Amino acid sequence: MGSKVFDVDLLAFERGDQAARRAIVDGVAKSLQTGFVYSAHDISQNFLDDVYGKLSEFFALSIEFKRSAVAEGTNGQRGYTELLVETAAISEIPDWNILLHP
C-alpha cells in the first residue's frame, strides 16, 4: 500500500479538458492504493456544518432507534452499521466502525 494522500480536484475535473480529466482519474486510481483522498470541492461550509450536525444528532440517539435504520442484506454498505459488521475487501476481520451510509 502507498503512503501518499493524493489531492484530487473534482472541480478541475468538471471544468477541465480531456487531459485534465485523465490526470484526475489517474490520481483517483493512485489514491485507491492509500485508501485516502483529499478533494477540492465547492460545498459551502454552512451546508457541511449542517450535515455534520445532523450526523451528530443521529449518533446521539438510542441504539434501538439507530438499529431501525439498518438496511438488511447490504452487508453494512447502506443504512446504519454497528461495530464488527462491515469487513474491508482486503480483510477477513470485521471493522471496528460505526457507520451511517446513505
N, CA, C and O atoms as CSV, one atom per row, in Angstrom:
chain,resi,resn,atom,element,x,y,z
A,1,MET,N,N,0.837,-1.171,0.000
A,1,MET,CA,C,0.000,0.000,0.000
A,1,MET,C,C,0.886,1.240,0.000
A,1,MET,O,O,1.917,1.264,0.672
A,2,GLY,N,N,0.494,2.269,-0.748
A,2,GLY,CA,C,1.256,3.502,-0.806
A,2,GLY,C,C,1.120,4.308,0.462
A,2,GLY,O,O,0.329,3.978,1.346
A,3,SER,N,N,1.911,5.386,0.542
A,3,SER,CA,C,1.871,6.187,1.755
A,3,SER,C,C,1.495,7.635,1.477
A,3,SER,O,O,1.503,8.448,2.401
A,4,LYS,N,N,1.166,7.986,0.242
A,4,LYS,CA,C,0.850,9.365,-0.100
A,4,LYS,C,C,-0.662,9.551,-0.232
A,4,LYS,O,O,-1.349,8.733,-0.844
A,5,VAL,N,N,-1.170,10.641,0.355
A,5,VAL,CA,C,-2.569,11.011,0.182
A,5,VAL,C,C,-2.617,11.992,-0.983
A,5,VAL,O,O,-1.964,13.035,-0.949
A,6,PHE,N,N,-3.385,11.658,-2.006
A,6,PHE,CA,C,-3.448,12.481,-3.197
A,6,PHE,C,C,-4.520,13.547,-3.079
A,6,PHE,O,O,-5.578,13.334,-2.487
A,7,ASP,N,N,-4.217,14.703,-3.659
A,7,ASP,CA,C,-5.147,15.817,-3.721
A,7,ASP,C,C,-5.846,15.737,-5.070
A,7,ASP,O,O,-5.238,16.016,-6.103
A,8,VAL,N,N,-7.107,15.362,-5.065
A,8,VAL,CA,C,-7.867,15.207,-6.289
A,8,VAL,C,C,-8.850,16.374,-6.383
A,8,VAL,O,O,-9.730,16.527,-5.536
A,9,ASP,N,N,-8.690,17.183,-7.411
A,9,ASP,CA,C,-9.518,18.375,-7.581
A,9,ASP,C,C,-10.708,18.047,-8.480
A,9,ASP,O,O,-10.596,18.068,-9.705
A,10,LEU,N,N,-11.848,17.743,-7.860
A,10,LEU,CA,C,-13.035,17.389,-8.623
A,10,LEU,C,C,-13.589,18.572,-9.402
A,10,LEU,O,O,-14.231,18.387,-10.436
A,11,LEU,N,N,-13.349,19.777,-8.920
A,11,LEU,CA,C,-13.783,20.955,-9.668
A,11,LEU,C,C,-13.016,21.058,-10.981
A,11,LEU,O,O,-13.590,21.421,-12.008
A,12,ALA,N,N,-11.740,20.746,-10.954
A,12,ALA,CA,C,-10.944,20.760,-12.188
A,12,ALA,C,C,-11.436,19.690,-13.151
A,12,ALA,O,O,-11.387,19.871,-14.368
A,13,PHE,N,N,-11.911,18.577,-12.605
A,13,PHE,CA,C,-12.467,17.535,-13.467
A,13,PHE,C,C,-13.710,18.060,-14.183
A,13,PHE,O,O,-13.868,17.863,-15.388
A,14,GLU,N,N,-14.583,18.722,-13.444
A,14,GLU,CA,C,-15.806,19.243,-14.044
A,14,GLU,C,C,-15.523,20.313,-15.087
A,14,GLU,O,O,-16.224,20.406,-16.095
A,15,ARG,N,N,-14.507,21.111,-14.848
A,15,ARG,CA,C,-14.244,22.271,-15.704
A,15,ARG,C,C,-13.113,22.048,-16.706
A,15,ARG,O,O,-12.906,22.865,-17.603
A,16,GLY,N,N,-12.382,20.942,-16.553
A,16,GLY,CA,C,-11.178,20.739,-17.348
A,16,GLY,C,C,-11.403,20.097,-18.699
A,16,GLY,O,O,-12.496,19.637,-19.031
A,17,ASP,N,N,-10.317,20.084,-19.471
A,17,ASP,CA,C,-10.358,19.419,-20.770
A,17,ASP,C,C,-10.057,17.930,-20.583
A,17,ASP,O,O,-9.910,17.457,-19.457
A,18,GLN,N,N,-9.969,17.207,-21.681
A,18,GLN,CA,C,-9.778,15.758,-21.608
A,18,GLN,C,C,-8.478,15.384,-20.897
A,18,GLN,O,O,-8.456,14.426,-20.125
A,19,ALA,N,N,-7.392,16.125,-21.142
A,19,ALA,CA,C,-6.114,15.816,-20.494
A,19,ALA,C,C,-6.197,16.030,-18.981
A,19,ALA,O,O,-5.674,15.230,-18.206
A,20,ALA,N,N,-6.855,17.109,-18.570
A,20,ALA,CA,C,-7.008,17.381,-17.136
A,20,ALA,C,C,-7.852,16.291,-16.481
A,20,ALA,O,O,-7.540,15.831,-15.382
A,21,ARG,N,N,-8.911,15.887,-17.155
A,21,ARG,CA,C,-9.773,14.825,-16.609
A,21,ARG,C,C,-9.012,13.508,-16.494
A,21,ARG,O,O,-9.165,12.795,-15.502
A,22,ARG,N,N,-8.208,13.178,-17.478
A,22,ARG,CA,C,-7.425,11.937,-17.439
A,22,ARG,C,C,-6.459,11.955,-16.254
A,22,ARG,O,O,-6.303,10.949,-15.563
A,23,ALA,N,N,-5.810,13.104,-16.018
A,23,ALA,CA,C,-4.872,13.233,-14.900
A,23,ALA,C,C,-5.596,13.043,-13.568
A,23,ALA,O,O,-5.059,12.432,-12.644
A,24,ILE,N,N,-6.799,13.562,-13.477
A,24,ILE,CA,C,-7.575,13.425,-12.239
A,24,ILE,C,C,-8.003,11.980,-12.031
A,24,ILE,O,O,-7.938,11.467,-10.914
A,25,VAL,N,N,-8.437,11.326,-13.091
A,25,VAL,CA,C,-8.806,9.910,-12.985
A,25,VAL,C,C,-7.588,9.091,-12.552
A,25,VAL,O,O,-7.714,8.198,-11.715
A,26,ASP,N,N,-6.432,9.380,-13.102
A,26,ASP,CA,C,-5.205,8.681,-12.698
A,26,ASP,C,C,-4.894,8.926,-11.219
A,26,ASP,O,O,-4.476,8.014,-10.505
A,27,GLY,N,N,-5.102,10.170,-10.768
A,27,GLY,CA,C,-4.876,10.484,-9.359
A,27,GLY,C,C,-5.811,9.723,-8.438
A,27,GLY,O,O,-5.399,9.242,-7.382
A,28,VAL,N,N,-7.068,9.615,-8.839
A,28,VAL,CA,C,-8.033,8.857,-8.036
A,28,VAL,C,C,-7.615,7.391,-7.984
A,28,VAL,O,O,-7.669,6.768,-6.923
A,29,ALA,N,N,-7.202,6.839,-9.117
A,29,ALA,CA,C,-6.764,5.434,-9.154
A,29,ALA,C,C,-5.576,5.212,-8.221
A,29,ALA,O,O,-5.525,4.207,-7.512
A,30,LYS,N,N,-4.630,6.133,-8.215
A,30,LYS,CA,C,-3.473,6.023,-7.314
A,30,LYS,C,C,-3.901,6.148,-5.859
A,30,LYS,O,O,-3.357,5.479,-4.980
A,31,SER,N,N,-4.889,7.018,-5.611
A,31,SER,CA,C,-5.336,7.229,-4.233
A,31,SER,C,C,-5.965,5.978,-3.653
A,31,SER,O,O,-5.943,5.783,-2.438
A,32,LEU,N,N,-6.524,5.131,-4.495
A,32,LEU,CA,C,-7.135,3.904,-4.004
A,32,LEU,C,C,-6.102,2.989,-3.350
A,32,LEU,O,O,-6.457,2.111,-2.565
A,33,GLN,N,N,-4.838,3.192,-3.671
A,33,GLN,CA,C,-3.778,2.405,-3.042
A,33,GLN,C,C,-3.548,2.820,-1.590
A,33,GLN,O,O,-3.095,2.010,-0.782
A,34,THR,N,N,-3.853,4.064,-1.254
A,34,THR,CA,C,-3.650,4.544,0.115
A,34,THR,C,C,-4.916,4.430,0.944
A,34,THR,O,O,-4.854,4.316,2.168
A,35,GLY,N,N,-6.062,4.459,0.280
A,35,GLY,CA,C,-7.334,4.439,0.988
A,35,GLY,C,C,-7.822,5.825,1.362
A,35,GLY,O,O,-8.886,5.962,1.968
A,36,PHE,N,N,-7.061,6.861,1.012
A,36,PHE,CA,C,-7.448,8.227,1.359
A,36,PHE,C,C,-7.320,9.127,0.149
A,36,PHE,O,O,-6.484,8.908,-0.728
A,37,VAL,N,N,-8.168,10.148,0.120
A,37,VAL,CA,C,-8.132,11.146,-0.938
A,37,VAL,C,C,-8.508,12.476,-0.325
A,37,VAL,O,O,-9.401,12.542,0.520
A,38,TYR,N,N,-7.849,13.519,-0.733
A,38,TYR,CA,C,-8.244,14.872,-0.365
A,38,TYR,C,C,-8.841,15.486,-1.610
A,38,TYR,O,O,-8.225,15.452,-2.675
A,39,SER,N,N,-10.027,16.045,-1.495
A,39,SER,CA,C,-10.713,16.546,-2.675
A,39,SER,C,C,-11.136,17.996,-2.506
A,39,SER,O,O,-11.767,18.362,-1.514
A,40,ALA,N,N,-10.779,18.817,-3.491
A,40,ALA,CA,C,-11.289,20.180,-3.537
A,40,ALA,C,C,-12.758,20.113,-3.946
A,40,ALA,O,O,-13.136,19.258,-4.747
A,41,HIS,N,N,-13.577,20.992,-3.414
A,41,HIS,CA,C,-14.999,20.990,-3.719
A,41,HIS,C,C,-15.551,22.392,-3.521
A,41,HIS,O,O,-14.865,23.281,-3.017
A,42,ASP,N,N,-16.803,22.574,-3.927
A,42,ASP,CA,C,-17.433,23.878,-3.751
A,42,ASP,C,C,-18.667,23.798,-2.856
A,42,ASP,O,O,-19.597,24.593,-2.993
A,43,ILE,N,N,-18.666,22.840,-1.947
A,43,ILE,CA,C,-19.761,22.709,-0.983
A,43,ILE,C,C,-19.550,23.745,0.114
A,43,ILE,O,O,-18.454,23.858,0.663
A,44,SER,N,N,-20.583,24.489,0.429
A,44,SER,CA,C,-20.433,25.565,1.412
A,44,SER,C,C,-20.160,25.011,2.810
A,44,SER,O,O,-20.610,23.920,3.161
A,45,GLN,N,N,-19.426,25.773,3.587
A,45,GLN,CA,C,-19.130,25.386,4.963
A,45,GLN,C,C,-20.404,25.287,5.790
A,45,GLN,O,O,-20.511,24.423,6.660
A,46,ASN,N,N,-21.372,26.164,5.528
A,46,ASN,CA,C,-22.646,26.108,6.255
A,46,ASN,C,C,-23.356,24.783,6.014
A,46,ASN,O,O,-23.888,24.183,6.948
A,47,PHE,N,N,-23.367,24.320,4.753
A,47,PHE,CA,C,-24.005,23.045,4.439
A,47,PHE,C,C,-23.272,21.900,5.143
A,47,PHE,O,O,-23.908,21.029,5.735
A,48,LEU,N,N,-21.944,21.899,5.080
A,48,LEU,CA,C,-21.166,20.851,5.749
A,48,LEU,C,C,-21.421,20.849,7.254
A,48,LEU,O,O,-21.582,19.789,7.859
A,49,ASP,N,N,-21.456,22.026,7.851
A,49,ASP,CA,C,-21.734,22.121,9.289
A,49,ASP,C,C,-23.109,21.546,9.613
A,49,ASP,O,O,-23.276,20.852,10.615
A,50,ASP,N,N,-24.099,21.837,8.759
A,50,ASP,CA,C,-25.451,21.324,8.963
A,50,ASP,C,C,-25.467,19.795,8.873
A,50,ASP,O,O,-26.063,19.128,9.719
A,51,VAL,N,N,-24.818,19.248,7.855
A,51,VAL,CA,C,-24.776,17.791,7.677
A,51,VAL,C,C,-24.089,17.126,8.864
A,51,VAL,O,O,-24.612,16.155,9.412
A,52,TYR,N,N,-22.926,17.631,9.270
A,52,TYR,CA,C,-22.234,17.041,10.412
A,52,TYR,C,C,-23.037,17.188,11.698
A,52,TYR,O,O,-22.981,16.319,12.569
A,53,GLY,N,N,-23.784,18.282,11.822
A,53,GLY,CA,C,-24.669,18.448,12.976
A,53,GLY,C,C,-25.765,17.388,12.998
A,53,GLY,O,O,-26.075,16.828,14.049
A,54,LYS,N,N,-26.346,17.118,11.835
A,54,LYS,CA,C,-27.389,16.081,11.743
A,54,LYS,C,C,-26.810,14.703,12.048
A,54,LYS,O,O,-27.453,13.895,12.718
A,55,LEU,N,N,-25.605,14.432,11.562
A,55,LEU,CA,C,-24.963,13.150,11.878
A,55,LEU,C,C,-24.711,13.024,13.377
A,55,LEU,O,O,-24.914,11.957,13.957
A,56,SER,N,N,-24.275,14.098,13.992
A,56,SER,CA,C,-24.046,14.092,15.432
A,56,SER,C,C,-25.344,13.804,16.181
A,56,SER,O,O,-25.347,13.041,17.147
A,57,GLU,N,N,-26.447,14.412,15.738
A,57,GLU,CA,C,-27.748,14.154,16.359
A,57,GLU,C,C,-28.145,12.686,16.198
A,57,GLU,O,O,-28.639,12.066,17.140
A,58,PHE,N,N,-27.927,12.128,14.993
A,58,PHE,CA,C,-28.285,10.735,14.756
A,58,PHE,C,C,-27.500,9.809,15.675
A,58,PHE,O,O,-28.083,8.930,16.310
A,59,PHE,N,N,-26.190,9.993,15.754
A,59,PHE,CA,C,-25.371,9.085,16.551
A,59,PHE,C,C,-25.601,9.245,18.054
A,59,PHE,O,O,-25.217,8.372,18.831
A,60,ALA,N,N,-26.222,10.350,18.472
A,60,ALA,CA,C,-26.560,10.541,19.882
A,60,ALA,C,C,-27.868,9.840,20.265
A,60,ALA,O,O,-28.184,9.733,21.450
A,61,LEU,N,N,-28.623,9.367,19.283
A,61,LEU,CA,C,-29.894,8.684,19.553
A,61,LEU,C,C,-29.660,7.317,20.191
A,61,LEU,O,O,-28.537,6.813,20.210
A,62,SER,N,N,-30.707,6.740,20.699
A,62,SER,CA,C,-30.610,5.428,21.350
A,62,SER,C,C,-30.210,4.360,20.330
A,62,SER,O,O,-30.488,4.492,19.139
A,63,ILE,N,N,-29.565,3.317,20.805
A,63,ILE,CA,C,-29.163,2.213,19.939
A,63,ILE,C,C,-30.386,1.568,19.303
A,63,ILE,O,O,-30.330,1.128,18.155
A,64,GLU,N,N,-31.478,1.510,20.034
A,64,GLU,CA,C,-32.698,0.920,19.487
A,64,GLU,C,C,-33.179,1.697,18.264
A,64,GLU,O,O,-33.569,1.103,17.259
A,65,PHE,N,N,-33.150,3.025,18.353
A,65,PHE,CA,C,-33.582,3.835,17.219
A,65,PHE,C,C,-32.623,3.669,16.044
A,65,PHE,O,O,-33.051,3.505,14.902
A,66,LYS,N,N,-31.313,3.712,16.337
A,66,LYS,CA,C,-30.334,3.572,15.251
A,66,LYS,C,C,-30.475,2.229,14.553
A,66,LYS,O,O,-30.291,2.139,13.339
A,67,ARG,N,N,-30.799,1.190,15.302
A,67,ARG,CA,C,-30.984,-0.133,14.690
A,67,ARG,C,C,-32.168,-0.146,13.734
A,67,ARG,O,O,-32.225,-0.996,12.845
A,68,SER,N,N,-33.108,0.769,13.894
A,68,SER,CA,C,-34.236,0.838,12.958
A,68,SER,C,C,-33.777,1.339,11.586
A,68,SER,O,O,-34.526,1.245,10.614
A,69,ALA,N,N,-32.562,1.867,11.499
A,69,ALA,CA,C,-32.018,2.367,10.238
A,69,ALA,C,C,-31.075,1.364,9.576
A,69,ALA,O,O,-30.397,1.705,8.606
A,70,VAL,N,N,-31.021,0.126,10.090
A,70,VAL,CA,C,-30.189,-0.913,9.469
A,70,VAL,C,C,-30.835,-1.313,8.144
A,70,VAL,O,O,-32.046,-1.527,8.080
A,71,ALA,N,N,-30.035,-1.413,7.098
A,71,ALA,CA,C,-30.527,-1.868,5.786
A,71,ALA,C,C,-30.125,-3.328,5.633
A,71,ALA,O,O,-28.992,-3.641,5.270
A,72,GLU,N,N,-31.063,-4.205,5.914
A,72,GLU,CA,C,-30.789,-5.645,5.881
A,72,GLU,C,C,-30.321,-6.092,4.498
A,72,GLU,O,O,-30.797,-5.600,3.474
A,73,GLY,N,N,-29.385,-7.029,4.492
A,73,GLY,CA,C,-28.900,-7.614,3.253
A,73,GLY,C,C,-27.889,-6.780,2.495
A,73,GLY,O,O,-27.535,-7.118,1.365
A,74,THR,N,N,-27.411,-5.690,3.095
A,74,THR,CA,C,-26.446,-4.832,2.396
A,74,THR,C,C,-25.031,-4.991,2.929
A,74,THR,O,O,-24.116,-4.303,2.476
A,75,ASN,N,N,-24.843,-5.888,3.885
A,75,ASN,CA,C,-23.509,-6.140,4.467
A,75,ASN,C,C,-22.834,-4.870,4.963
A,75,ASN,O,O,-21.621,-4.713,4.825
A,76,GLY,N,N,-23.607,-3.975,5.533
A,76,GLY,CA,C,-23.042,-2.755,6.092
A,76,GLY,C,C,-22.737,-1.684,5.061
A,76,GLY,O,O,-22.068,-0.702,5.383
A,77,GLN,N,N,-23.201,-1.841,3.842
A,77,GLN,CA,C,-22.923,-0.850,2.808
A,77,GLN,C,C,-24.015,0.205,2.672
A,77,GLN,O,O,-23.853,1.151,1.900
A,78,ARG,N,N,-25.109,0.072,3.392
A,78,ARG,CA,C,-26.197,1.047,3.396
A,78,ARG,C,C,-26.794,1.097,4.792
A,78,ARG,O,O,-26.747,0.119,5.538
A,79,GLY,N,N,-27.357,2.253,5.136
A,79,GLY,CA,C,-28.020,2.393,6.424
A,79,GLY,C,C,-27.037,2.444,7.583
A,79,GLY,O,O,-25.860,2.758,7.409
A,80,TYR,N,N,-27.542,2.130,8.765
A,80,TYR,CA,C,-26.736,2.144,9.989
A,80,TYR,C,C,-25.985,0.822,10.106
A,80,TYR,O,O,-26.548,-0.246,9.869
A,81,THR,N,N,-24.718,0.905,10.471
A,81,THR,CA,C,-23.876,-0.280,10.628
A,81,THR,C,C,-23.200,-0.234,11.992
A,81,THR,O,O,-22.467,0.704,12.303
A,82,GLU,N,N,-23.453,-1.250,12.793
A,82,GLU,CA,C,-22.850,-1.332,14.125
A,82,GLU,C,C,-21.418,-1.843,14.056
A,82,GLU,O,O,-20.910,-2.188,12.989
A,83,LEU,N,N,-20.783,-1.883,15.218
A,83,LEU,CA,C,-19.436,-2.452,15.335
A,83,LEU,C,C,-19.396,-3.887,14.820
A,83,LEU,O,O,-20.350,-4.649,14.983
A,84,LEU,N,N,-18.295,-4.232,14.210
A,84,LEU,CA,C,-17.989,-5.608,13.813
A,84,LEU,C,C,-19.003,-6.199,12.826
A,84,LEU,O,O,-19.285,-7.397,12.865
A,85,VAL,N,N,-19.551,-5.348,11.937
A,85,VAL,CA,C,-20.457,-5.821,10.898
A,85,VAL,C,C,-19.776,-5.742,9.537
A,85,VAL,O,O,-19.744,-6.726,8.798
A,86,GLU,N,N,-19.233,-4.579,9.206
A,86,GLU,CA,C,-18.601,-4.374,7.910
A,86,GLU,C,C,-17.193,-4.957,7.918
A,86,GLU,O,O,-16.485,-4.882,8.922
A,87,THR,N,N,-16.794,-5.539,6.787
A,87,THR,CA,C,-15.449,-6.090,6.633
A,87,THR,C,C,-14.823,-5.498,5.380
A,87,THR,O,O,-15.441,-5.493,4.316
A,88,ALA,N,N,-13.611,-5.005,5.503
A,88,ALA,CA,C,-12.913,-4.444,4.348
A,88,ALA,C,C,-12.659,-5.530,3.307
A,88,ALA,O,O,-12.544,-6.710,3.637
A,89,ALA,N,N,-12.574,-5.117,2.062
A,89,ALA,CA,C,-12.385,-6.067,0.959
A,89,ALA,C,C,-11.088,-6.860,1.094
A,89,ALA,O,O,-11.000,-7.989,0.611
A,90,ILE,N,N,-10.090,-6.286,1.739
A,90,ILE,CA,C,-8.788,-6.954,1.834
A,90,ILE,C,C,-8.598,-7.668,3.171
A,90,ILE,O,O,-7.478,-8.046,3.518
A,91,SER,N,N,-9.676,-7.853,3.917
A,91,SER,CA,C,-9.567,-8.437,5.248
A,91,SER,C,C,-10.686,-9.442,5.492
A,91,SER,O,O,-11.730,-9.411,4.841
A,92,GLU,N,N,-10.444,-10.316,6.430
A,92,GLU,CA,C,-11.488,-11.233,6.882
A,92,GLU,C,C,-11.963,-10.864,8.274
A,92,GLU,O,O,-12.846,-11.519,8.827
A,93,ILE,N,N,-11.382,-9.818,8.843
A,93,ILE,CA,C,-11.696,-9.386,10.198
A,93,ILE,C,C,-12.651,-8.203,10.137
A,93,ILE,O,O,-12.347,-7.212,9.472
A,94,PRO,N,N,-13.800,-8.275,10.811
A,94,PRO,CA,C,-14.747,-7.148,10.798
A,94,PRO,C,C,-14.140,-5.866,11.365
A,94,PRO,O,O,-13.290,-5.902,12.255
A,95,ASP,N,N,-14.593,-4.736,10.830
A,95,ASP,CA,C,-14.109,-3.415,11.240
A,95,ASP,C,C,-14.707,-2.974,12.566
A,95,ASP,O,O,-15.806,-3.383,12.938
A,96,TRP,N,N,-13.965,-2.135,13.269
A,96,TRP,CA,C,-14.438,-1.509,14.496
A,96,TRP,C,C,-15.027,-0.143,14.160
A,96,TRP,O,O,-14.710,0.852,14.812
A,97,ASN,N,N,-15.878,-0.098,13.148
A,97,ASN,CA,C,-16.514,1.139,12.715
A,97,ASN,C,C,-17.992,1.130,13.060
A,97,ASN,O,O,-18.647,0.087,13.055
A,98,ILE,N,N,-18.501,2.314,13.358
A,98,ILE,CA,C,-19.935,2.531,13.439
A,98,ILE,C,C,-20.226,3.536,12.333
A,98,ILE,O,O,-19.653,4.625,12.320
A,99,LEU,N,N,-21.115,3.179,11.400
A,99,LEU,CA,C,-21.289,3.966,10.192
A,99,LEU,C,C,-22.761,4.273,9.902
A,99,LEU,O,O,-23.667,3.602,10.397
A,100,LEU,N,N,-22.962,5.296,9.093
A,100,LEU,CA,C,-24.269,5.568,8.527
A,100,LEU,C,C,-24.042,5.876,7.056
A,100,LEU,O,O,-23.536,6.942,6.705
A,101,HIS,N,N,-24.420,4.933,6.196
A,101,HIS,CA,C,-24.274,5.092,4.752
A,101,HIS,C,C,-25.592,5.541,4.146
A,101,HIS,O,O,-26.656,5.067,4.544
A,102,PRO,N,N,-25.525,6.461,3.176
A,102,PRO,CA,C,-26.767,6.887,2.507
A,102,PRO,C,C,-27.340,5.777,1.648
A,102,PRO,O,O,-28.379,5.961,1.015
